[in-house]
Amino acid sequence: MRFTIEDPELISTYNNMNTAEKWHGTTIVLLRKKGETVVAGDGQVSLGNTVLKSKAKKVRKIESRGVIAGFAGSTADALTLFERLEAKLEKHAGNLQRAAVELAKDWRSDKFLRRLEALMAVADKKHSFIISGTGDVLEPEDGIIGIGSGGNYALAAAKVLAETDMSAEEIARKSIKVASDICVFTNNNITVEKV
């Protein structure tokens, strides 16, 4: 059978292969406990039902500003946003709250940035935020964030484990492990950053 560009089935298949919705494979958990702030992420990147990479690094640290971040979504888009966040932190003397709001404003209004498909979880010693491309900057009341394909599983685990004597890092690692046992788009190759 010969396909032409007008063939609706072929166009539908091609479009589905090339949408960010088909890229899966991020679980990020971020929490603060007893003066320790930790972000952890798994290492799996999947396209549909295929694992493309098992040891991707989805968490970063801005050493000079005491800020950590984890990102879900397109890797290139997330890295672009991370660089923008770093620039905003420099511009606003390390004020994470101000930098997060300014990044969200740019992300929503800038023609180039609006196309970026990612979600960020960022924190310093005092604040934790989820930043989205819709202009949202959300600060959870308990300082615990879960994003990505297994984010809700990791979030639930972290909320329960936060009530134990475990350290923030132990909680983050265990939460990603729990998510990896449930979510097929998450593995247990865990990367952790802390401030």
C-alpha positions in Angstrom: 0.0 0.0 0.0 1.3 3.4 -0.9 0.8 6.4 1.5 0.6 9.9 0.4 0.9 13.0 2.5 -2.9 13.4 2.2 -3.5 10.1 4.0 -5.3 10.9 7.3 -4.1 7.8 9.1 -0.4 8.4 8.2 -0.7 12.1 9.2 -2.3 11.2 12.5 0.4 8.6 13.2 3.2 11.1 12.3 1.6 13.8 14.4 1.2 11.5 17.4 4.9 10.4 17.1 6.1 14.0 17.2 4.0 15.5 20.1 5.6 16.0 23.5 2.6 14.1 25.0 4.3 10.9 23.7 7.5 11.7 25.5 7.3 10.3 28.9 9.8 9.5 31.6 10.2 12.0 34.4 9.5 11.8 38.1 10.7 14.6 40.2 10.2 15.0 44.0 11.3 18.1 45.9 11.0 18.6 49.7 12.4 20.5 52.6 12.8 18.9 56.1 14.7 20.0 59.1 16.8 22.6 57.3 17.6 20.3 54.4 16.2 20.9 50.9 16.4 18.1 48.4 15.3 17.4 44.8 15.5 13.9 43.3 14.7 12.7 39.9 14.7 9.4 38.1 16.7 8.8 34.9 14.3 7.3 32.4 13.4 9.0 29.1 10.8 7.1 27.0 9.2 7.6 23.6 5.9 5.8 23.6 6.7 2.3 25.0 10.4 2.5 24.2 13.0 3.5 26.8 15.5 5.8 25.0 17.7 6.6 28.0 17.9 5.2 31.5 20.4 7.6 33.2 19.2 11.1 32.2 20.0 13.9 34.7 16.8 15.9 35.3 17.9 17.8 38.4 20.3 20.7 38.6 21.9 23.0 41.2 22.7 26.6 41.0 25.6 26.5 43.4 26.2 30.2 43.7 22.6 30.9 44.7 21.8 27.9 46.8 18.9 26.9 44.5 18.0 23.4 43.2 15.6 22.5 40.4 14.1 19.5 38.8 12.2 19.5 35.5 9.7 17.5 33.6 9.0 17.7 29.9 11.2 18.2 26.9 14.9 18.2 28.0 16.0 20.9 25.7 13.1 23.1 26.8 13.8 22.4 30.4 17.5 23.3 30.0 16.5 26.6 28.3 14.2 27.4 31.2 16.9 26.5 33.7 19.3 28.9 32.1 16.6 31.6 32.2 16.0 30.9 35.8 19.7 31.2 36.5 19.8 34.6 34.7 16.7 35.8 36.7 18.4 34.8 40.0 21.5 36.8 39.0 19.3 39.8 38.1 17.4 39.7 41.3 20.3 39.0 43.7 19.3 35.4 44.4 15.7 36.2 45.4 14.1 32.9 44.2 10.5 34.1 44.7 11.1 37.1 42.5 13.1 35.2 39.9 10.3 32.5 39.7 7.6 35.1 39.1 9.7 36.9 36.5 10.5 33.6 34.7 6.8 32.6 34.7 5.8 36.0 33.3 8.4 35.7 30.5 7.5 32.1 29.8 3.8 33.0 29.4 4.3 36.2 27.3 7.4 35.6 25.2 6.6 34.2 21.7 9.6 31.8 21.8 9.3 30.6 25.4 5.5 30.0 25.1 6.3 27.0 22.9 8.4 25.4 25.5 6.9 22.3 27.1 8.2 21.7 30.6 7.3 22.0 34.2 9.9 23.0 36.9 10.1 22.4 40.6 12.6 24.8 42.2 13.6 25.5 45.8 16.1 27.2 48.1 16.3 26.8 51.9 13.1 28.9 52.4 10.8 28.4 49.4 9.6 25.7 47.1 7.8 26.5 43.8 6.2 24.8 40.8 6.7 27.0 37.7 4.6 26.4 34.6 4.3 27.8 31.1 0.8 29.0 31.9 2.2 31.7 34.2 1.6 29.7 37.4 4.0 30.0 40.3 2.7 27.7 43.0 4.2 27.3 46.5 2.8 24.2 48.3 2.0 24.7 51.9 4.1 21.8 53.1 7.1 22.4 50.8 6.7 19.0 49.1 6.4 18.8 45.3 6.0 16.0 42.9 5.9 16.5 39.1 6.2 14.3 36.0 4.7 11.0 34.9 5.2 9.4 38.4 5.0 12.7 40.3 1.7 12.0 42.1 3.1 8.6 43.3 6.3 10.2 44.5 4.3 13.1 46.1 2.1 10.7 48.0 5.0 8.7 49.3 6.9 11.8 50.3 4.0 13.2 52.3 3.7 10.0 54.2 7.4 9.6 54.8 7.8 13.2 55.9 6.1 12.2 59.1 8.8 9.7 59.9 12.4 10.2 61.2 13.9 9.7 57.8 16.1 12.5 56.4 15.0 14.6 53.4 17.4 12.8 51.1 16.2 9.4 52.3 12.6 10.4 51.8 13.3 11.7 48.3 15.1 8.5 47.2 12.4 6.3 48.7 9.7 8.3 47.0 11.3 8.0 43.6 11.7 4.2 44.3 8.0 3.9 45.1 7.1 5.8 41.9 9.4 3.5 39.8 7.6 0.5 41.2 4.2 1.9 39.9 4.9 4.1 36.9 6.3 2.4 33.8 7.8 5.7 32.6 10.0 6.0 35.8 13.1 4.0 36.8 15.2 3.8 39.9 18.3 5.5 38.5 18.1 8.3 41.0 19.9 11.7 40.9 19.8 13.9 44.0 20.8 17.5 44.6 20.5 19.3 47.9 21.1 22.7 49.5 
